[in-house]
């Protein structure tokens, strides 16, 4: 179904990982923000008109605000701002037919179904693998990279449930630890 998407095999993931790695190689590093949208939202965006889902629009605004804030960072040696990289994770938060127009409170009839779907997606190996790749691209120690790159994970509503489920499983995975021992 549309709910069982292979996030780790998405064609956008290698592009996002490459963007993260390039940004980390910038003189001041990068800030990476991952956002998973909530219920009744999606990843719709029209590049021509710069319109789409309001969560996607708000995510783009947040990235712009972060970029402006980073542009303000200076010290005696010059600019200290980091590059900003955003990764928007889309899922089927608003399937066709989930809204029942004109029926008042019944317009939210898909809440329980989407909640179960969010838990299923959050518990999937595919999403965990994709998040682990993003984490490693952002945080893995490198001889060539001397700056710290923060990773910000954000989920709105059921997107938060997805993120919490996946990240909790990653933290408990003994075979793929998310902590690195960095020699002094």
C-alpha positions in Angstrom: 0.0 0.0 0.0 1.0 3.7 0.0 1.7 3.4 3.7 4.5 0.9 3.4 7.1 3.0 1.6 10.8 2.1 1.4 12.3 5.3 2.8 15.8 4.0 2.6 15.4 3.3 -1.1 13.9 6.6 -2.0 15.7 8.2 -4.9 15.9 11.5 -2.9 17.8 10.0 0.0 21.3 9.7 -1.7 20.9 13.3 -2.9 20.1 14.4 0.6 23.1 12.5 2.0 25.4 14.0 -0.6 24.0 17.5 0.2 24.7 16.9 3.9 28.2 15.7 3.3 29.0 18.7 1.1 27.6 21.1 3.6 29.6 19.5 6.4 32.7 20.1 4.3 32.0 23.9 4.3 34.4 25.9 6.5 31.9 26.2 9.4 30.0 23.0 8.9 26.3 22.5 8.7 23.0 22.4 10.6 20.8 19.6 9.4 17.0 19.6 10.2 14.8 16.6 9.5 11.0 17.2 9.6 8.2 14.6 9.5 4.8 16.2 8.8 1.6 15.4 10.7 -1.8 14.0 10.1 -3.8 15.5 7.2 -0.6 16.8 5.6 1.7 15.6 2.8 4.8 16.5 0.9 3.0 18.3 -1.9 4.9 21.2 -3.4 4.8 22.9 -6.8 8.2 24.4 -7.6 6.8 26.7 -10.3 4.3 28.5 -8.0 6.1 27.8 -4.7 2.8 26.4 -3.3 1.8 23.2 -1.6 1.1 21.7 1.8 1.2 24.2 4.7 3.6 22.0 6.7 6.0 22.0 3.8 5.7 25.8 3.4 6.3 26.3 7.2 9.4 23.9 7.0 10.8 26.0 4.1 10.2 29.2 6.2 12.0 27.6 9.2 15.0 26.8 7.0 15.1 30.3 5.7 15.0 31.7 9.3 17.8 29.3 10.3 19.9 30.4 7.3 19.4 34.1 8.2 20.4 33.4 11.8 23.5 31.6 10.7 24.4 34.5 8.3 24.5 36.8 11.4 27.2 34.7 13.1 30.5 36.6 13.0 33.6 36.7 15.2 37.0 38.4 14.9 38.0 36.0 12.0 34.9 36.7 9.9 31.7 34.8 9.1 31.0 31.8 11.3 27.6 30.8 9.8 26.9 27.1 9.0 25.2 25.8 5.9 21.6 24.7 6.5 20.3 21.4 5.1 16.6 20.4 5.3 15.2 16.9 4.9 11.4 16.8 4.7 10.1 13.2 5.2 6.7 12.7 3.6 4.2 10.0 4.4 0.5 9.4 3.5 -0.9 11.6 6.3 -4.0 12.6 4.3 -5.1 9.7 2.0 -7.9 10.3 -0.5 -11.3 9.9 1.1 -10.1 10.7 4.6 -12.1 13.9 4.7 -15.8 13.7 4.9 -17.0 17.1 3.8 -20.1 18.6 5.4 -20.2 16.1 8.3 -18.6 18.2 11.0 -16.6 16.2 13.5 -16.6 13.2 11.1 -14.0 15.0 9.0 -11.5 13.6 11.3 -12.6 10.0 10.9 -9.2 8.9 9.8 -7.5 9.8 13.0 -7.2 6.3 14.5 -6.3 4.7 11.2 -3.6 7.3 10.5 -2.3 6.9 14.1 -1.9 3.1 13.5 -0.2 3.9 10.2 2.2 6.4 11.9 3.2 3.7 14.4 3.7 1.2 11.6 5.9 3.6 9.7 7.8 4.6 12.8 8.5 0.9 13.6 9.6 0.1 10.0 13.2 -0.9 9.3 13.1 1.2 6.2 12.5 4.5 8.0 15.1 3.6 10.7 17.7 2.8 8.0 17.0 6.1 6.3 17.2 8.1 9.6 20.4 6.2 10.5 22.0 7.2 7.2 21.1 10.8 7.8 22.5 10.6 11.3 25.7 9.1 10.1 26.1 11.6 7.3 25.6 14.4 9.8 27.4 13.2 12.9 30.0 10.6 11.9 33.6 11.7 12.9 35.8 12.6 10.0 39.5 13.5 9.7 38.6 16.0 7.0 35.8 17.7 9.0 36.8 19.6 12.1 33.5 21.3 12.9 30.4 20.0 14.8 27.2 19.7 12.7 24.0 19.7 14.8 21.2 17.4 13.7 17.7 18.7 14.6 14.8 16.1 14.5 11.3 17.5 14.4 8.0 15.7 14.0 4.6 17.4 14.1 1.7 15.5 15.6 1.7 12.0 14.1 5.0 12.9 12.5 6.3 13.2 16.0 5.0 9.7 16.8 6.7 8.4 13.7 10.0 10.0 14.6 9.8 9.0 18.3 9.1 5.4 17.4 11.9 5.2 14.9 14.5 7.1 16.9 13.8 5.1 20.1 14.4 1.8 18.1 17.6 3.3 16.7 18.9 4.2 20.2 18.3 0.6 21.4 19.9 -1.1 18.4 23.1 -2.7 19.7 24.4 -3.5 16.1 24.2 0.1 14.9 25.0 2.5 17.7 24.3 6.2 17.2 27.2 7.2 19.5 30.7 7.5 18.3 33.9 7.3 20.3 36.1 10.2 19.2 39.7 10.0 20.2 41.2 13.0 22.0 
